[in-house]
Amino acid sequence: MDHVVGSVAHPPYFDGNNYGTWKAKMKSFLWSLDERVWSTVVHGFPKPTKKIRKGDEETIVLKTREEWTTVTYEGTDTIKGVKLQMHNLQFETLKCLFRFR
């Protein structure tokens, strides 16, 4: 199987040689997915937060894992299917990212 060729669906393969070339290709690949993907690689994933109001004061606190993983509105079956495909793609992309670290 030829691992040299990259595409929109598959990140460039690193075979242990030419790290500089692979690094440039991987950066371009991640940027082509969305500039936010590359920003996440560089700066890290922002922690999910929420605002709590007590009277006139507003405080920002971290959400619990349950709060940011629970879906509050799912929509129609078509929307659910599209969201599922999107999340699967994001998951596969993240798996590829962590495989190369």
ABEGO torsion letter per residue (X at the ends): XBAABBBAABBBBBAGBGAAAAAAAAAAAAAAAEAAAAAAAAAEBBBBBBBBBBEABBBBBBBBAAAAABBABAEBAAAAAAAAAAAAAAAAAAAAAAAAX
